[in-house]
Amino acid sequence: MPADKRIPVTEETRKELHKLKEPGQTYDDLLKELAQQRRRQDLEQRFQELEETDRDELTLISDV
């Protein structure tokens, strides 16, 4: 079993996390969920940037 680690946060941040936490949900589960949401947002933003890229700047896979 992994060792517990402490993550220092301000009281304000702890209160915000507590508001986001569902009944029965652990802070570990909440933080995992928040991290996953962030990764999805970053990936979505990257796809949007690629879609906005001028097609002339892209290399066709057949040219690789």
N, C-alpha and C positions, 0 to 999 in steps of 0.2 A: 504494500500500500504506500502511495507517495506521501512524503512528509508535507505537513501543512506549512504554508508560507504566509507571511504577513505582507500586505500591500498597504503602505501608509496613504491615507486619503484625508482630506479635510472633512470636518463635520458636515459641511454643506454638500459635498460630493456623496458622503455616506447617505444623507437624507434623500438625495436625488435617486441614488441606486435603490434605496428602500422603496421609493414610490414606484419604480419600474418593476420591482420584483413581484411575481405572482405568488399567491399563497402556496406554501409547500415547496416553492422553488428555492434552490440554494443560490448564494451569491456566486459560487463557481459556475453553476448553470447559466445564470444571468450574464456573467462576463463572457462565457463562451458564446452565447447567443448574440451579444453586442459585437463581439469580434467577428463573428460570421457575417452579421449584417454589414459591418464596415468593409469586409473583403468583397462582398457582393456589390456594394456601392462603388468601390474602387474599380472593380471589373466592369460594371455597367458604364462608368465614366470613360474607361479606356475604350470600350466598344464604341461609344458615342464619338469620341475623338477620332477613332479610325474611320467611322462612317463619314465624318466631316472632312477627312483628308481628301485632297484632290486626287482623283483616281490616277492622274499622270504620275503622282509621286509614289504609287504602289508598284511593286514588282509582281508580275503574274507568276503563279506557282510553276507554270510550264517553262518559265525562263530561268528557274533556279537549277 
